[in-house]
Amino acid sequence: MSLTIKENIPLAPLTTFKIGGPARYFADVSSEGDIREAIQWAGEKGLPVIVLAGGSNVLVPDSGLDALVIRISGDEYSFEGNVLSAHPGCNLLTLIKISGERGFGGWEKLAGIPGTIGGAVRGNAGAFGPEIKDFIECVRALNIKTSEVRDFKNEECSFEYRESFFKKNPEWLITRIILKLLPVTPDESKKISEETIREREKRHIQNVCAAGSYFKNPVAPPDVVSIFEKEKGLTSRGGRVPAGWLIEKAGMKGAVVGDAQSSSQHPNYIVNNGRATAEQVRTLAEKIRESVLMQFKIHLEEEAVIL
């Protein structure tokens, strides 16, 4: 067996939340061959397979995971004209910068979104208008239950707001991503990327232990949308309002359970203030959800993946 399987590996340090227990078994995988080998090994042991990518946007349980956790690692990519083929383990921001230097872009508004491009595709990451789906040509994925490999065209990926076929069907593991980018001058690409990152730093807290936005921005009733638009002087996109705004209006900004806190700067960030547990995070999230539901009759859904 060429794949190295490790035992009792702490997962908290591999996530941006810095929360959670160990993986019973753990392996870094970089190729379809590695993945197949890992799946076969887990099958022989009667263990489930759980995938970890960049470690953002995920909450690991305090008891850890009685499973084989495979981390998608790799930074291989190639260009054919304006078509980018990338390993899912590539860092998203790195690819945006490298593409811009080559004169290809259009996706600079995604700069600063943490994690890998594979994670971005799985959750259809977006910011300031564009979403990763706007650039996807094809996604190759492997079924960890059947070992089938399939190429999904953009329309077959069932992209929605922070959703995709792959998020709804976690047995399909992304192994390759093909994107079609637009012509752009390197200077303009760099300028837009840097401006976007600065704007993100104004709106989103930095250098904290969190999973990013914990809840999705929900579609709201017209009366709530109207209140938001009048108060903020902004136009709602698709009838959605920011979850952070709802959380603040519901009086849950800064709410605390143990060392887990709804950030006083960005209420939709649940922050680990030092020793927060997954249970504390989930309890606080439920309190927030109940408060928003009671005041606005809106049900908040997690954007973070709760393992």
Buried (B, 14 or more C-beta within 10 A) or exposed (E): EEBEBEEEBEBBEBBBBBBBBBBBBBBBBBEBEBBBBBBEBBBEEEBEBBBBBBBBBBBBBBEBBBBBBBBBBBEEBEBEEBBBBBBBBBBBBBBBBBBBEBBBBBBBBBBBBBBBBBBBBBBBBBBBEBBBBBBBBBBBBBBBEEEEBEEBEBEEBBBEBBBBBBBEEEBBBBBBBBBBBEEBEBEEBBEBBBBBBEBBEEEBEEEBBBBBBBBBBBBBEEEBBEBBEEEEEEEBEEEBBBBBBBBBBBEBBEBBBBBBBBBEBBBBBBBBBEEBBBBBBBBBBEBBBEBBBEBBEBEBEBBBBBB
